[in-house]
């Protein structure tokens, strides 16, 4: 059974930090790119970041709005991807989802594309 378990969300003040984790199981981790998406109330889904190394080809993606503030990393031994979020802003408030695709990260960059597997979201709220 494929599972993607996102965790680490919470309430944080503006300027604060959070680290999200996405634990994957049920598929060959190295064959997939793992992306983070977010959706705020009344807004569309946004591809936030992605990391992959499918067939030895590294791929990395950050949305413009998070570049320089968010860092994605992967621990292949643990089948886990992390999203370190710093300098958080109220506009980062959303439900964050992780997802997997048997491709490279260009899929995440285009909202017209879909992912193969999705996990349940974790709420991130940035508020004073």
matplotlib code that plots the C-alpha trace (Angstrom):
import matplotlib.pyplot as plt

x = [0.0, 1.4, 1.5, 2.8, 2.6, 3.1, 3.8, 5.3, 2.7, 1.6, 1.1, 4.1, 4.6, 5.7, 9.4, 9.4, 10.4, 8.9, 10.2, 7.7, 8.4, 7.0, 7.5, 7.0, 6.3, 4.9, 6.9, 10.5, 11.5, 14.5, 12.2, 10.0, 10.3, 8.6, 6.9, 5.4, 2.2, 0.0, -3.5, -4.9, -8.7, -10.2, -7.0, -5.7, -3.1, 0.5, 3.6, 6.0, 9.1, 10.3, 13.3, 14.1, 16.9, 15.2, 17.6, 20.5, 19.2, 18.9, 16.0, 15.1, 12.3, 11.2, 8.3, 9.4, 7.5, 9.5, 13.0, 15.6, 13.3, 12.4, 14.9, 14.0, 16.1, 15.9, 17.0, 16.8, 17.8, 14.6, 12.4, 11.7, 11.7, 11.9, 10.8, 12.6, 10.6, 12.1, 11.2, 7.6, 4.9, 1.2, 0.7, 2.4, -0.6, -2.1, -2.6, 0.7, 0.6, 3.4, 3.0, 5.1, 5.5, 7.4, 9.2, 11.4, 10.4, 9.3, 5.9, 5.6, 6.3, 3.3, -0.1, -1.6, 0.2, -0.8, 1.1, 0.9, 0.3, -0.9, -0.7, -3.0, -2.1, -0.7, -1.9, 0.6, -0.6, 1.5, 0.0, 0.8]
y = [0.0, 3.4, 5.9, 9.4, 10.8, 14.5, 15.9, 18.9, 21.5, 23.9, 27.5, 29.8, 33.5, 35.6, 35.2, 31.8, 28.4, 25.0, 21.7, 19.5, 15.8, 13.4, 9.7, 7.5, 3.8, 1.3, 2.3, 2.5, 5.9, 6.5, 6.2, 9.1, 12.8, 14.1, 17.4, 19.7, 21.6, 23.9, 25.2, 28.1, 28.7, 30.0, 29.6, 27.1, 24.5, 25.7, 23.5, 24.8, 22.6, 19.3, 17.0, 14.0, 11.8, 9.6, 7.4, 9.4, 12.7, 15.2, 17.7, 20.4, 23.0, 26.0, 28.3, 31.9, 32.9, 30.6, 30.7, 31.7, 30.9, 27.2, 24.3, 20.8, 17.8, 14.0, 11.2, 8.2, 5.8, 6.8, 7.3, 10.8, 14.3, 17.4, 20.9, 23.4, 26.6, 29.8, 33.5, 32.4, 34.9, 35.0, 34.3, 30.9, 29.8, 26.8, 23.1, 21.5, 18.2, 15.9, 13.9, 11.6, 11.3, 8.8, 11.6, 14.6, 17.9, 19.7, 18.0, 20.0, 23.3, 23.1, 23.2, 21.4, 18.2, 15.8, 13.6, 9.8, 9.6, 12.1, 12.2, 13.9, 17.4, 19.1, 22.6, 25.4, 28.7, 31.8, 34.3, 36.6]
z = [0.0, -1.0, 1.8, 2.1, 5.6, 6.1, 9.5, 11.3, 10.7, 13.4, 14.5, 14.2, 14.4, 11.4, 10.9, 12.6, 11.2, 10.8, 9.3, 7.5, 7.0, 4.4, 5.1, 2.0, 1.8, -0.7, -3.7, -4.9, -3.4, -5.7, -8.8, -7.8, -7.3, -4.1, -4.2, -1.6, -2.5, -0.5, -0.7, 1.2, 1.6, -1.6, -3.5, -6.0, -5.3, -5.6, -6.2, -3.5, -3.9, -5.2, -5.1, -7.2, -8.5, -11.0, -13.0, -11.5, -12.8, -10.0, -10.1, -7.7, -7.8, -5.7, -6.3, -6.7, -3.6, -1.3, -2.9, -0.3, 2.6, 2.1, 1.7, 0.6, 1.4, 1.2, 3.4, 1.1, 3.9, 5.7, 2.6, 3.9, 2.4, 4.5, 3.9, 6.1, 6.1, 7.5, 7.6, 7.5, 6.4, 7.0, 3.3, 3.8, 5.8, 4.0, 4.2, 2.9, 1.1, -0.1, -3.3, -5.5, -9.2, -11.4, -13.2, -12.4, -10.8, -13.9, -13.2, -10.0, -11.7, -14.0, -12.3, -15.2, -14.3, -11.6, -9.3, -9.0, -5.2, -2.6, 1.1, 3.6, 4.4, 7.4, 8.4, 8.7, 10.2, 10.4, 12.7, 15.6]

ax = plt.figure().add_subplot(projection="3d")
ax.plot(x, y, z, "-o")
ax.set_aspect("equal")
plt.show()
